[in-house]
Amino acid sequence: MRLSVALMLAALAVPAHGKEWSEARAPTPGPARVFGGPAAGCIAGAEALPTEGPGYQAVRVSRDRHWGHPTTVAFVKDMGARARASGFGDLYVGDLAQPRGGPMASLHGSHQNGLDVDIWFNLDPKPRLAPTEREDIAIVKLTTPDERTVDPARWRDAHARVLRMAADDPRVDRILVHFAIKRKLCETAGPDRAWLRKIRPWRGHNEHFHVRLVCPAGSPDCVQQAAPPPGDGCDATLDWWFLDADERRRRDAEAARAAPRVQTGPPRPKLPVQCAAVLRAP
């Protein structure tokens, strides 16, 4: 996608909020191209995920957030097929991206460049529902109310199996789960632990897991997130998530005082200039 000088200058005014992006109801034509990263990006030539397929059903489709790079759509279809072959119920698939990616008006700071997808932890057998019947699906959280451990009444070995199934896919860069779920995996994974490196702790994510794919071929302007640190992630960096909020703030403040004062904070992500053309294309 080539940009004129005028359009590149106009890109400086591309809104970083979600209103205009959510009003774009169709993708741009042409081959799929990813621009930027998951929290500051967009996608041209996005592909729609069918509302259902073997082993999966898309939920809350009225949001119009089931668009992504063809690699992402293929990954979801493959996950559904593998889940069915493993005896799981249909996977409920939540948000991917908007038709042209970009910032969303609510809920997500990422999901902008067509390489993210949310998959719910509900692995129970379930009936095939019409899309309109999937707008208000009950959410089952796998953690206890204090969020310090998984709920033994709800956690199953199948949850670990589906996470490993996703992590073993070479298209996957990382998977975000609640930190209590990460700890459970650390405790039960056994000696084969290499896949745990892709499982990253985060807040929320106790009713679904968030899969992020690597930058695909043919998208040189895609910004790959820094690789997870070496190891399985079952160390003191995981313990930090379980600190009380006051203690966490105290430790963060101490670290900030000890760090060199190069800047007051990380720069706010800006959308790539190519996103001007993506947003404003016919």
Summary of the structure (lengths in Angstrom):
residues: 282
radius of gyration: 19.6
end to end distance: 13.8
largest distance: 59.3
contacts: 868
relative contact order: 0.19
helix: 32%
strand: 17%
